[in-house]
């Protein structure tokens, strides 16, 4: 199978999607699966935080779990649908926005990241933790780790 590319998408690309990119990349490296992927990245549906670093609480949560974060905010564009095999949204609003801008001739699989859950104790939606405390980031980290593991189990 040819290497695949995966993009994670939330609203601003400073909390959830950079965390998903970091966790997923970390798991891929830990499992020795680097050769299975040509690109792993994250985006926002909005342009609010282009070139911003991720939220410090997202970075702190990842760091606490030994996961490095190295990202600058960027907005997804229709052209990106030709460069990624999977584009995974954190919530229904992100999914709706992605489907609205997806070119009709794109072969990218666009779906909720939470569609990969197998443990029903996790919510399917990765809620935006921006306006809450650190517990929201920790909850997201656990969800994202589970979804990432299940993506790797199902798609590879």
Residue pairs with C-beta under 8 A, 6 or more apart in sequence:
1 36
1 156
3 35
3 36
3 37
3 38
4 36
4 37
4 38
4 85
4 86
4 155
5 37
5 38
5 39
5 40
5 41
5 83
5 84
5 85
5 86
6 24
6 37
6 39
6 40
6 41
6 84
6 85
6 86
6 87
6 88
6 151
7 39
7 40
7 41
7 42
7 43
7 76
7 80
7 84
7 86
7 87
7 88
8 16
8 17
8 18
8 20
8 21
8 24
8 41
8 42
8 43
8 88
8 90
8 113
9 17
9 42
9 43
9 44
9 45
9 76
9 87
9 88
9 89
9 90
9 94
9 98
10 16
10 17
10 20
10 42
10 44
10 45
10 89
10 90
10 91
10 94
10 126
10 128
11 44
11 45
11 46
11 48
11 93
11 94
11 128
12 44
12 46
12 48
12 49
12 73
12 130
13 42
13 43
13 44
13 49
13 71
13 73
13 74
13 75
14 44
14 49
14 52
14 53
14 54
14 55
14 58
14 73
14 130
15 54
15 55
15 57
15 58
15 128
15 129
15 130
15 137
15 140
16 58
16 90
16 126
16 128
16 129
16 140
16 144
17 42
17 43
17 44
17 90
18 42
18 54
18 58
18 69
18 71
18 73
19 54
19 58
19 61
19 62
19 69
19 137
19 140
19 141
19 144
20 42
20 88
20 90
20 113
20 126
20 144
20 147
20 148
21 40
21 41
21 42
21 71
22 62
22 67
22 68
22 69
22 70
22 71
23 62
23 67
23 141
23 144
23 145
23 148
24 40
24 144
24 148
24 151
25 40
26 66
26 67
26 68
27 145
27 148
27 149
27 152
28 34
28 36
28 37
28 40
28 152
31 152
33 152
33 156
36 156
39 83
39 84
41 84
42 71
42 74
43 74
43 75
43 76
43 80
44 73
44 74
44 75
44 76
45 75
45 76
45 93
45 94
45 97
45 98
46 75
47 75
48 73
49 73
50 73
50 74
50 75
51 72
51 73
51 74
52 72
52 73
53 59
53 71
53 72
53 73
54 69
54 71
54 73
55 130
57 129
57 134
57 137
58 69
58 129
58 137
58 140
59 69
60 134
60 137
61 134
61 137
61 138
61 140
61 141
62 68
62 69
62 141
63 69
65 141
76 87
76 98
76 101
77 101
78 101
78 102
78 103
78 106
80 87
81 87
81 101
81 102
81 103
81 106
81 108
81 110
82 103
82 106
82 108
84 108
85 107
85 108
85 109
86 108
86 109
86 111
86 151
86 155
87 98
87 102
87 108
87 109
87 110
88 111
88 112
88 113
88 151
89 95
89 98
89 110
89 111
89 112
89 113
90 112
90 113
90 114
90 125
90 126
90 128
91 112
91 125
91 126
91 127
91 128
92 112
92 125
95 110
95 111
95 112
98 110
99 110
102 108
102 110
112 124
112 125
113 126
113 144
113 147
113 151
114 122
114 123
114 124
114 125
114 126
114 143
114 147
115 124
116 147
116 150
116 151
116 154
117 124
117 143
117 146
117 147
117 150
118 146
118 150
119 146
122 142
122 143
122 146
122 147
123 143
126 140
126 143
126 144
126 147
127 136
127 139
127 140
129 136
129 137
129 139
129 140
